[in-house]
Amino acid sequence: MKVLKDDNYREKINSYTKQDWKPLFDLIPLIEQTDKFGDDTEAMKSLEKGIFIMDPYEEHHVVEQFREAVYAIPVMIDFDWSAWDEGRKIVSDDNFDYDSNDIPTKCKIISAIVRNDRFCSGRLVSAFETGMMLKVLRSIQRQAEPGEPAK
């Protein structure tokens, strides 16, 4: 898994071309067509039987493809995401204007959510279900492809 270092991630991300972003942008129509991004039904059945499952979510394939793409491009940044108060405020605001942030900051948001999912299963699925991740991706697309029609 490729991860960008905190000391040079801005330069690297700002050098990405439209083609570099393509694996993520190609997911946007799939995300728009998906109703349910994860299922914890089997885990809940097990819990009723007294069996606790550490990773209860069965993720939709688009979530898995997203995770693979953010590491492959890479947009994942190695930073202290758990202490990033600005990010916590951003993701807590349902009406936040993601266009007000640059692309590297949006990549930090993605990194924080993906990393948090390792400790709090379902956090990434939740970011898709609330529409937040789609907003982030559309905002990146608008900034990475200036002059393209907004979707």
C-alpha positions in Angstrom: 0.0 0.0 0.0 1.4 3.4 -1.0 1.1 6.2 1.4 2.2 9.8 1.0 4.4 11.4 3.7 3.3 14.4 5.6 6.2 16.5 4.5 5.6 16.3 0.7 2.0 15.2 0.1 0.8 18.6 -1.1 3.4 18.7 -3.9 2.7 15.2 -5.0 -1.1 15.5 -5.0 -1.0 18.9 -6.8 1.1 17.2 -9.5 -1.6 14.6 -10.3 -3.2 14.8 -13.7 -6.8 14.1 -14.7 -5.6 10.6 -15.8 -4.1 10.0 -12.3 -7.5 10.7 -10.7 -9.4 8.6 -13.3 -9.8 5.5 -11.0 -11.6 7.6 -8.4 -13.6 9.6 -10.9 -14.8 6.5 -12.6 -16.4 5.4 -9.3 -18.6 8.5 -9.1 -21.4 7.0 -11.4 -21.2 3.7 -9.5 -21.6 5.5 -6.2 -24.5 7.5 -7.5 -26.3 4.3 -8.5 -25.7 2.5 -5.2 -28.4 2.4 -2.6 -26.6 0.5 0.2 -22.9 0.5 0.7 -22.6 -2.0 3.5 -24.5 -4.8 5.2 -24.1 -5.9 8.8 -27.0 -8.4 8.8 -24.9 -11.5 9.3 -22.9 -9.9 12.1 -26.1 -8.9 13.9 -27.4 -12.5 13.6 -24.2 -13.7 15.1 -24.4 -11.1 17.9 -27.9 -12.4 18.8 -26.3 -15.8 19.2 -23.6 -14.3 21.5 -20.9 -14.2 18.9 -19.1 -10.9 18.5 -17.6 -10.2 15.1 -14.8 -7.6 15.0 -15.4 -6.4 11.4 -19.2 -6.6 11.1 -19.7 -4.9 7.7 -19.8 -6.6 4.4 -18.8 -3.8 2.1 -20.4 -3.1 -1.3 -17.8 -3.7 -4.1 -17.7 0.1 -4.9 -16.4 0.7 -1.3 -13.7 -1.9 -1.8 -12.8 -0.4 -5.2 -12.6 3.1 -3.6 -10.2 1.8 -0.9 -8.0 0.1 -3.5 -7.9 3.3 -5.6 -7.0 5.7 -2.8 -4.0 3.5 -2.0 -3.0 2.9 -5.6 -3.1 6.5 -6.8 -2.1 7.3 -3.8 -4.1 9.9 -2.0 -3.6 8.3 1.5 -1.5 10.6 3.7 0.5 9.5 6.7 -0.4 12.1 9.4 -1.9 12.2 12.9 -5.5 12.0 11.7 -6.9 11.3 15.1 -5.6 14.7 16.4 -6.8 16.6 13.4 -9.6 18.8 14.9 -10.2 20.8 11.6 -11.0 17.5 9.9 -13.3 16.4 12.7 -15.3 19.7 12.3 -15.5 19.4 8.5 -16.9 15.8 8.5 -19.3 16.7 11.3 -20.9 19.5 9.3 -23.5 18.0 6.8 -23.6 21.3 4.9 -19.8 21.8 4.6 -18.7 23.3 1.3 -15.9 21.0 0.2 -15.0 23.3 -2.6 -13.7 25.7 0.0 -10.8 23.4 0.6 -8.0 22.4 -1.7 -7.5 18.9 -3.0 -4.7 17.9 -0.6 -7.1 18.8 2.3 -9.8 16.6 0.8 -7.2 13.8 0.6 -6.6 14.2 4.3 -10.3 13.8 4.9 -10.3 10.6 2.8 -7.2 9.4 4.7 -8.7 10.1 8.1 -11.9 8.2 7.2 -10.2 5.2 5.7 -7.8 5.0 8.6 -10.5 5.5 11.2 -12.4 2.6 9.6 -9.7 0.2 10.6 -10.5 1.0 14.3 -14.2 1.8 13.9 -15.7 -0.6 11.4 -18.4 0.9 9.3 -17.0 4.5 9.3 -16.1 4.3 5.6 -19.5 2.8 4.7 -21.2 5.5 6.7 -19.3 8.2 4.8 -20.7 6.7 1.6 -24.2 6.3 3.0 -24.5 9.9 4.1 -23.3 11.1 0.7 -20.2 12.8 2.2 -17.7 10.8 0.2 -19.5 11.5 -3.0 -19.4 15.2 -2.2 -15.7 15.0 -1.5 -15.1 13.2 -4.8 -17.2 15.6 -6.9 -15.3 18.5 -5.3 -12.0 16.9 -6.2 -13.2 16.4 -9.7 -14.4 20.0 -10.1 -11.0 21.2 -9.0 -8.9 18.7 -10.9 -10.9 19.2 -14.1 -11.5 23.0 -14.3 -13.9 23.9 -17.0 -15.6 20.5 -17.0 -19.4 20.6 -16.3 -20.2 19.9 -12.6 -22.1 16.7 -12.0 
